[in-house]
Amino acid sequence: MPEKLPVNMVSKDLLEGNFPATAGESVDRATPSGSAGGPTPPIGRRLMTHALLIGASLIALVPFLWLLDTSFKTESTATQYPPSLIPDPFRWQNYVNLFSERQYHMLLWARNSLTIAVLVVLGTTISSAFVAYGFAKIRFRGRGILFALMLSTMMIPFPVTMVSMFIIFKWLGDHTGVAWLGTFRPLWVPYWFGSAFSIFLLRQFFITIPDELSEAARIDGCSELGIFFRIILPLARPALSVVALFAFLAVWNDFLGPLVYLQHSHQFTLALGLEAFQSQLGGSQWNLLMAASVLVVLPVVILFFIAQRTFIEGIATTGIKG
Amino acid sequence: MIRWRNEIKQTAKGLAFLSPWLIGFAVFMALPIGLSLYLSFCDYPLLQPPVFVGLRNYHAMLHDSVFWESLRNTGYYALLTLPAGMIIAIAAALLLNSRVRGISIYRAIIFLPSLVPLVASSMVWLWLFNSRLGLINTLLRYMGVAHPPGWLTTTRWAMPSLAIMSFWGLGNTVVIYLAGLQDVPKELYEAAEIDGASPARQLWHVTLPGISPVIFFNLIMAIIGVVQNFTVPYVMTQGGPDRATYLFTMYLYDNAFSFLHMGYASAMAWVELLIVLILTAIAFWSSRHWVHYQGK
């Protein structure tokens, strides 16, 4: 639904069973290289490769470093020319101010973002697993067509439906007495009906679980729901955490959804709040703005380093590899 | 008879598991798309009920210079980002596929920017692109460029600036290419080596055909992403200066939520849907000629 789909990155990898970018341990193993075939490339080529890799890494990293750097400066050292490399004086106060001064709402926005994220992650994971089970493990007429239909909805951009969704939510508020616009509901309720990408991903995982397991349980008198909860879900834990992680990344990144549905600044998510904060500061106080941005980026970066391991272990231990 | 009953039972069971998605599809996908088709034939200023006006919205579109401008801008952005983005991502993936020490660290570093929420990366790049104090122009001045461009503040450089910034966040695309590269059978390279193919020829005749399904997948994703691009220009330039970065989805958004032209916005939503469908159809159609699936 959000325009940047961080979910893209697994689609193929998971199916193929590798997650190269984050696979911390497995990466140094045999990787047939397009440009550098043969066992060990000559030293000259290796140095060249390192030089290019360091260059690319610098381009990737410098914006992060500059972001951090500025966030520790004072307003005057942040805007002096030429800029200084090391913040002097080193100012933690920017972060303290963001939290302590009531006009900034930082804590409130963080809480809003977390509330929505928890509801979206739970909803996406639970409902998608349920639906994926139907697509993967129950044979019935019309399943193929429905599956194709579901896949094709992945191509429909959110802006295409957002205008009429807004009108529908407004209508619901006007006619049922339960407000939707100006509440978090439009941002999380739809996720409790499964998300196409997560369903697809989980379905791909479920079909790798041998049918003998569920057959045995069925013979023992286990119901379909029992099989789903007691056999499939425990086995699918790694795939479920992948789905949960990507749901979190997507909702944390989402900007257009909150922009359309939320109205008051005390309801804003961090992404929306950061933008409001920026237009409020209006091109001054870059130090504060960068500190606020760090707070938005930090959870994602931390999650990346934690989840890196979950991914590899999950993918490796459950043997969808190969 | 028993088999028939069994089948009904199976179908009921299947549909029961599918029911969350079936309801969600009906309410959050089919209904809004249908509703926006109807509203696209209406004049609907939100506060009064919709009035059927036939094709008037679509007709107005033809004569709406801002509509065409936003469409042109989106095309320009696609032109700046799609081919270059593909080349950069493949090049990075090739580089990250080499066997050198510490490659996993390089991979993590290059992947990291793609995780940054778009609003946050917009803030960072606003600061980097700042024409007076930004790091980019500071470095350019150090390198002897007396008058570096004003980046986001000039009509000429604003869109290229957004394109440059988008390359920074290509990490997830790179990962997909990397997975594709590791899938190309090693024997093909060995055979090419024996035939005396140079690295350049191996790239052209083995690697690129080998990853062509991945290129195809990323191309579709990139097309869908470009057409709905909104957040970054909305936050960084508000479409300016002088509408130089005013994209299709921004105009759609403004029609709906700034001007309350819900009918016109719905018509634009349908145009956006058609653009995505047509472009992906073209990609699918052309894929017969350049995408090679390896038999597994």
Boltz contact constraints between the chains, C-beta under 6 A:
constraints:
  - contact:
      token1: [A, 3]
      token2: [B, 228]
      max_distance: 6.0
  - contact:
      token1: [A, 3]
      token2: [B, 230]
      max_distance: 6.0
  - contact:
      token1: [A, 4]
      token2: [B, 118]
      max_distance: 6.0
  - contact:
      token1: [A, 8]
      token2: [B, 172]
      max_distance: 6.0
  - contact:
      token1: [A, 8]
      token2: [B, 221]
      max_distance: 6.0
  - contact:
      token1: [A, 9]
      token2: [B, 172]
      max_distance: 6.0
  - contact:
      token1: [A, 9]
      token2: [B, 175]
      max_distance: 6.0
  - contact:
      token1: [A, 12]
      token2: [B, 176]
      max_distance: 6.0
  - contact:
      token1: [A, 12]
      token2: [B, 179]
      max_distance: 6.0
  - contact:
      token1: [A, 13]
      token2: [B, 179]
      max_distance: 6.0
  - contact:
      token1: [A, 16]
      token2: [B, 179]
      max_distance: 6.0
  - contact:
      token1: [A, 18]
      token2: [B, 179]
      max_distance: 6.0
  - contact:
      token1: [A, 20]
      token2: [B, 178]
      max_distance: 6.0
  - contact:
      token1: [A, 20]
      token2: [B, 179]
      max_distance: 6.0
  - contact:
      token1: [A, 21]
      token2: [B, 107]
      max_distance: 6.0
  - contact:
      token1: [A, 21]
      token2: [B, 111]
      max_distance: 6.0
  - contact:
      token1: [A, 21]
      token2: [B, 175]
      max_distance: 6.0
  - contact:
      token1: [A, 24]
      token2: [B, 104]
      max_distance: 6.0
  - contact:
      token1: [A, 27]
      token2: [B, 103]
      max_distance: 6.0
  - contact:
      token1: [A, 27]
      token2: [B, 104]
      max_distance: 6.0
  - contact:
      token1: [A, 31]
      token2: [B, 97]
      max_distance: 6.0
  - contact:
      token1: [A, 31]
      token2: [B, 99]
      max_distance: 6.0
  - contact:
      token1: [A, 31]
      token2: [B, 182]
      max_distance: 6.0
  - contact:
      token1: [A, 32]
      token2: [B, 186]
      max_distance: 6.0
  - contact:
      token1: [A, 33]
      token2: [B, 97]
      max_distance: 6.0
  - contact:
      token1: [A, 33]
      token2: [B, 98]
      max_distance: 6.0
  - contact:
      token1: [A, 34]
      token2: [B, 94]
      max_distance: 6.0
  - contact:
      token1: [A, 34]
      token2: [B, 181]
      max_distance: 6.0
  - contact:
      token1: [A, 34]
      token2: [B, 203]
      max_distance: 6.0
  - contact:
      token1: [A, 34]
      token2: [B, 207]
      max_distance: 6.0
  - contact:
      token1: [A, 35]
      token2: [B, 94]
      max_distance: 6.0
  - contact:
      token1: [A, 35]
      token2: [B, 199]
      max_distance: 6.0
  - contact:
      token1: [A, 36]
      token2: [B, 98]
      max_distance: 6.0
  - contact:
      token1: [A, 37]
      token2: [B, 189]
      max_distance: 6.0
  - contact:
      token1: [A, 37]
      token2: [B, 193]
      max_distance: 6.0
  - contact:
      token1: [A, 46]
      token2: [B, 100]
      max_distance: 6.0
  - contact:
      token1: [A, 49]
      token2: [B, 98]
      max_distance: 6.0
  - contact:
      token1: [A, 49]
      token2: [B, 100]
      max_distance: 6.0
  - contact:
      token1: [A, 52]
      token2: [B, 95]
      max_distance: 6.0
  - contact:
      token1: [A, 53]
      token2: [B, 106]
      max_distance: 6.0
  - contact:
      token1: [A, 56]
      token2: [B, 110]
      max_distance: 6.0
  - contact:
      token1: [A, 57]
      token2: [B, 106]
      max_distance: 6.0
  - contact:
      token1: [A, 57]
      token2: [B, 109]
      max_distance: 6.0
  - contact:
      token1: [A, 60]
      token2: [B, 109]
      max_distance: 6.0
  - contact:
      token1: [A, 60]
      token2: [B, 110]
      max_distance: 6.0
  - contact:
      token1: [A, 60]
      token2: [B, 113]
      max_distance: 6.0
  - contact:
      token1: [A, 63]
      token2: [B, 124]
      max_distance: 6.0
  - contact:
      token1: [A, 66]
      token2: [B, 135]
      max_distance: 6.0
  - contact:
      token1: [A, 67]
      token2: [B, 124]
      max_distance: 6.0
  - contact:
      token1: [A, 79]
      token2: [B, 133]
      max_distance: 6.0
  - contact:
      token1: [A, 81]
      token2: [B, 133]
      max_distance: 6.0
  - contact:
      token1: [A, 127]
      token2: [B, 20]
      max_distance: 6.0
  - contact:
      token1: [A, 130]
      token2: [B, 17]
      max_distance: 6.0
  - contact:
      token1: [A, 131]
      token2: [B, 18]
      max_distance: 6.0
  - contact:
      token1: [A, 131]
      token2: [B, 20]
      max_distance: 6.0
  - contact:
      token1: [A, 131]
      token2: [B, 21]
      max_distance: 6.0
  - contact:
      token1: [A, 133]
      token2: [B, 17]
      max_distance: 6.0
  - contact:
      token1: [A, 134]
      token2: [B, 14]
      max_distance: 6.0
  - contact:
      token1: [A, 134]
      token2: [B, 17]
      max_distance: 6.0
  - contact:
      token1: [A, 134]
      token2: [B, 18]
      max_distance: 6.0
  - contact:
      token1: [A, 138]
      token2: [B, 13]
      max_distance: 6.0
  - contact:
      token1: [A, 138]
      token2: [B, 14]
      max_distance: 6.0
  - contact:
      token1: [A, 140]
      token2: [B, 10]
      max_distance: 6.0
  - contact:
      token1: [A, 140]
      token2: [B, 11]
      max_distance: 6.0
  - contact:
      token1: [A, 140]
      token2: [B, 14]
      max_distance: 6.0
  - contact:
      token1: [A, 141]
      token2: [B, 11]
      max_distance: 6.0
  - contact:
      token1: [A, 153]
      token2: [B, 29]
      max_distance: 6.0
  - contact:
      token1: [A, 157]
      token2: [B, 228]
      max_distance: 6.0
  - contact:
      token1: [A, 159]
      token2: [B, 228]
      max_distance: 6.0
  - contact:
      token1: [A, 159]
      token2: [B, 249]
      max_distance: 6.0
  - contact:
      token1: [A, 159]
      token2: [B, 252]
      max_distance: 6.0
  - contact:
      token1: [A, 160]
      token2: [B, 269]
      max_distance: 6.0
  - contact:
      token1: [A, 160]
      token2: [B, 272]
      max_distance: 6.0
  - contact:
      token1: [A, 160]
      token2: [B, 273]
      max_distance: 6.0
  - contact:
      token1: [A, 161]
      token2: [B, 32]
      max_distance: 6.0
  - contact:
      token1: [A, 163]
      token2: [B, 256]
      max_distance: 6.0
  - contact:
      token1: [A, 163]
      token2: [B, 265]
      max_distance: 6.0
  - contact:
      token1: [A, 163]
      token2: [B, 266]
      max_distance: 6.0
  - contact:
      token1: [A, 163]
      token2: [B, 269]
      max_distance: 6.0
  - contact:
      token1: [A, 164]
      token2: [B, 32]
      max_distance: 6.0
  - contact:
      token1: [A, 164]
      token2: [B, 35]
      max_distance: 6.0
  - contact:
      token1: [A, 164]
      token2: [B, 36]
      max_distance: 6.0
  - contact:
      token1: [A, 165]
      token2: [B, 32]
      max_distance: 6.0
  - contact:
      token1: [A, 190]
      token2: [B, 28]
      max_distance: 6.0
  - contact:
      token1: [A, 193]
      token2: [B, 20]
      max_distance: 6.0
  - contact:
      token1: [A, 193]
      token2: [B, 23]
      max_distance: 6.0
  - contact:
      token1: [A, 193]
      token2: [B, 24]
      max_distance: 6.0
  - contact:
      token1: [A, 194]
      token2: [B, 20]
      max_distance: 6.0
  - contact:
      token1: [A, 194]
      token2: [B, 21]
      max_distance: 6.0
  - contact:
      token1: [A, 194]
      token2: [B, 24]
      max_distance: 6.0
  - contact:
      token1: [A, 224]
      token2: [B, 13]
      max_distance: 6.0
  - contact:
      token1: [A, 252]
      token2: [B, 117]
      max_distance: 6.0
  - contact:
      token1: [A, 253]
      token2: [B, 117]
      max_distance: 6.0
  - contact:
      token1: [A, 255]
      token2: [B, 119]
      max_distance: 6.0
  - contact:
      token1: [A, 255]
      token2: [B, 231]
      max_distance: 6.0
  - contact:
      token1: [A, 256]
      token2: [B, 230]
      max_distance: 6.0
  - contact:
      token1: [A, 271]
      token2: [B, 117]
      max_distance: 6.0
  - contact:
      token1: [A, 271]
      token2: [B, 119]
      max_distance: 6.0
  - contact:
      token1: [A, 274]
      token2: [B, 119]
      max_distance: 6.0
  - contact:
      token1: [A, 275]
      token2: [B, 119]
      max_distance: 6.0
  - contact:
      token1: [A, 275]
      token2: [B, 235]
      max_distance: 6.0
  - contact:
      token1: [A, 286]
      token2: [B, 127]
      max_distance: 6.0
  - contact:
      token1: [A, 289]
      token2: [B, 123]
      max_distance: 6.0
  - contact:
      token1: [A, 293]
      token2: [B, 120]
      max_distance: 6.0
  - contact:
      token1: [A, 293]
      token2: [B, 123]
      max_distance: 6.0
  - contact:
      token1: [A, 296]
      token2: [B, 117]
      max_distance: 6.0
  - contact:
      token1: [A, 296]
      token2: [B, 120]
      max_distance: 6.0
  - contact:
      token1: [A, 297]
      token2: [B, 116]
      max_distance: 6.0
  - contact:
      token1: [A, 297]
      token2: [B, 120]
      max_distance: 6.0
  - contact:
      token1: [A, 300]
      token2: [B, 115]
      max_distance: 6.0
  - contact:
      token1: [A, 304]
      token2: [B, 115]
      max_distance: 6.0
